[in-house]
């Protein structure tokens, strides 16, 4: 969709919200490949007819070069021709450019009294107009030419207008105010239900023999911290400890099938070892206690619009405390690989070897996660480390990331939105280092459409 078509929709947004019946054109928009079924379900979840119309107009602007013309066709086919005609008129309207106002010459008389002076200056139009009559009367005064000291001079005085009338893109006359800029609309998710929603925490600490995955000492501290924190945000928190792949799948499916219609949000936290994985949308995979790898993409897909209809249009937050791979962020090249005292208290989330090359971090496995029509809207995926890199956990106080996350949420969660909170977390985590050599840089995938503020109990 080009800029001209986009501006036509924006200019007529209020009219479309008032008169458009989106339910009549949903099927046509799907059949003409403008939207998928999941996208339409997201629009329906926006609320009543007016809210659906508003969301449809917003989403339509992102649906390609043919979206506008197809939208007009759908309006005509569903007896909403009057709306189509109004929008089509905007295509043929050529807005006039701004009026070019040039400085004008205003005659001014040198005063007969030498102790008074005139000087050049900028006059506003309102300042000039009342003096025109006085100038006219002085020019017509017969005594004007009788005095040798009365000399005429013409001084160019440009007129400067504070506001300039122009024709806007809609063809209506408007004032261009030089001192005011438009403000972006404030969009926030509804987060006032009590409870706010479910929070599921999966905490894998001990792994089966033969998996070559170390015990994740300190992870129970992380689990307890996050349980208390999300309870303070009025979530119903459920925890699971040491689950196999089958048990985790069953738990995720069960949670997705719950009725979330009375809640505003959903949170999933997974604390485990992790690794790289082939992916289409989201990187990484999570180890379960039996050594099996489950792709992050598959985990997220349990809660898409098809699998969990009562979460459509609501924010879904995923926090993953696990390695994203075997690489390590370093600030210098280590010259001595002998184990330092700090090595005894820091583990990676990848495996049992010393931190120079964690044994639990295997080569990327040939995984083929199920491909679905996943609609990533209203989703926020938080990774404790960059894709492909290890994360760090202190055996006595828990992981770096969860420790900082909990402190930031406690201190600023009542006032800042989620994205602002995570920027603070990333900054603080990035300042930590293991043995002065290795760093950790968290990241996220943000598909939220509005700002999210937690509600503190």
C-alpha positions, -999 to +999 in steps of 0.1 A: +000+000+000+015+033-010+016+064+011-013+081-007-036+051+000-024+049+036-032+086+041-067+081+027-074+054+053-060+075+081-079+106+070-112+087+069-105+066+100-133+082+121-158+078+093-149+041+088-151+034+126-185+050+127-200+033+096-180+002+086-194-032+093-163-053+093-181-086+098-195-085+063-161-084+046-141-108+068-147-139+046-139-119+014-107-105+028-096-141+037-106-155+003-087-128-015-055-135+007-054-101+023-057-116+058-053-151+072-079-167+095-058-161+125-053-124+117-091-120+114-096-137+147-071-112+162-092-084+148-124-099+161-108-101+196-104-063+196-140-060+210-172-045+197-179-035+161-163+000+164-131-015+179-130-042+152-133-015+125-106+006+140-082-024+142-091-035+107-082-001+093-049-002+112-039-037+101-050-031+065-022-006+060+004-034+064-011-059+040+006-052+007+002-031-024-032-046-034-048-044+000-065-010-006-081-019-040-093-052-027-107-035+003-127-012-019-140-042-039-151-060-007-170-029+003-188-028-030-197-065-028-212-062+007-235-032+000-211-007+015-206+011-018-210+045-002-178+039+019-159+027-012-169+057-032-158+081-005-124+064-003-121+063-041-127+100-043-096+106-023-075+089-050-084+115-076-081+146-053-049+165-057-044+187-027-033+223-033+001+234-022+006+260+005-002+296-004+029+316-012+028+348+008+053+374-003+065+404+017+047+437+008+060+472+007+045+496+032+051+533+029+063+550+061+068+587+067+099+602+083+088+623+113+092+660+112+106+661+147+144+652+147+143+639+182+121+609+171+133+582+148+118+554+127+137+522+120+131+491+100+114+462+117+091+432+113+055+440+116+027+414+121-003+418+098-025+428+128+000+455+137+001+470+102-036+472+093-046+498+119-019+522+107-029+521+071-056+547+076-032+571+093-007+567+065-034+575+040-045+606+058-010+619+060-003+614+023-034+634+015-026+662+039-020+694+017+005+707+043+027+677+035+045+693+005+048+728+022+074+718+047+110+713+035+118+691+064+089+667+055+106+642+033+090+610+021+108+577+024+096+542+016+110+514+038+104+478+029+088+461+059+081+424+054+050+411+070+054+380+091+023+359+099+024+337+130+001+311+114-003+303+077-035+290+062-030+260+040-050+233+024-043+200+041-043+166+023-080+163+029-087+196+010-099+214+041-085+247+052-063+244+083-037+264+103-002+252+104+010+258+139+047+262+139+051+255+176+033+223+181+041+188+170+017+158+170+019+134+199+019+097+194-012+079+208-008+061+241-017+024+237-018+002+267-030-034+272-058-039+296-042-054+328-069-048+354-085-082+358-080-099+392-063-123+390-044-110+360-038-144+345-019-177+348+019-179+352+035-213+346+071-219+358+089-250+346+121-256+366+145-284+354+172-289+380+183-325+379+189-344+346+190-382+339+222-401+338+236-403+303+224-369+293+258-353+301+238-324+316+249-310+349+226-304+379+215-268+378+224-257+413+208-224+421+178-228+398+154-234+428+164-199+440+154-185+406+121-203+406+112-191+441+121-155+432+099-155+401+070-172+418+069-145+444+074-117+419+045-127+396+023-134+426+029-098+435+017-089+400-015-108+408-009-139+387-020-174+395+014-191+396+019-229+390+053-245+392+066-278+378+100-292+388+121-317+368+099-326+338+105-349+308+097-339+273+064-358+274+054-342+308+063-307+296+042-312+264+013-324+284+016-295+308+018-269+280-012-284+262-032-284+294-024-248+301-033-238+265-067-255+269-076-236+300-102-209+298-083-176+298-113-154+288-116-138+322-079-129+324-057-103+306-023-119+302-004-152+303+032-158+314+054-189+308+088-192+325+112-220+317+145-226+337+166-253+321+196-261+299+193-250+263+210-251+230+208-240+194+183-254+170+171-251+134+142-226+134+120-206+112+109-178+136+124-182+171+159-195+178+169-221+204+157-252+221+151-263+257+164-295+273+141-316+295+153-339+322+154-369+298+179-351+276+154-343+248+154-310+230+121-291+224+124-261+200+114-227+215+092-222+184+072-253+192+067-242+228+054-208+217+031-224+191+011-241+219-003-206+226-010-193+192-045-182+180-055-216+168-044-236+199-055-211+226-084-190+214-091-174+247-057-157+246-063-140+213-056-103+214-040-106+249-003-104+257+016-136+260+050-134+278+077-161+276+108-159+298+136-184+290+165-189+314+186-212+293+217-212+271+211-202+235+242-221+224+278-227+232+295-194+223+307-170+250+307-132+250+343-122+261+358-089+268+394-101+264+414-131+252+421-154+282+458-163+285+455-187+314+429-215+314+436-227+349+405-228+370+401-197+391+382-196+424+352-180+407+349-210+384+337-231+413+307-209+418+296-202+382+279-226+358+267-221+323+233-234+313+248-257+286+266-286+303+293-300+325+327-290+310+346-260+324+333-228+312+358-225+284+337-251+265+306-263+283+302-300+275+264-299+277+263-276+247+261-300+218+262-294+181+229-281+167+206-310+162+186-316+131+152-307+145+121-301+124+096-282+145+060-283+133+052-254+110+020-236+118+003-204+108+015-188+140+003-153+145+031-136+166+010-106+174+008-098+211+038-120+220+069-112+239+098-137+240+126-129+265+160-147+261+184-144+290+213-145+265+219-138+228+210-166+204+240-190+201+256-179+234+258-193+269+241-178+300+255-177+335+242-190+368+257-187+403+254-219+422+246-201+454+225-171+444+209-182+411+213-170+376+225-135+367+195-127+346+168-138+370+185-121+400+186-087+381+151-092+365+136-097+400+153-066+414+143-044+385+107-056+386+105-051+423+119-015+421+103-002+390+075-026+381+048-003+395+058+026+372+076+014+340+062-006+311+076-041+303+100-030+275+115-002+296+120-026+324+139-051+302+161-024+289+172-017+324+177-055+330+198-058+298+220-029+309+227-042+343+233-078+332+257-067+305+278-051+332+284-084+350+314-106+340+326-141+349+362-140+361+365-106+344+365-123+310+330-134+300+298-113+296+262-120+290+238-100+267+201-107+271+177-101+242+140-104+232+115-107+204+089-080+208+056-085+189+035-065+214+011-040+198+007-019+230+026-010+261+023-034+290+022-023+326+021-049+354-004-042+382+012-045+416-010-060+443 
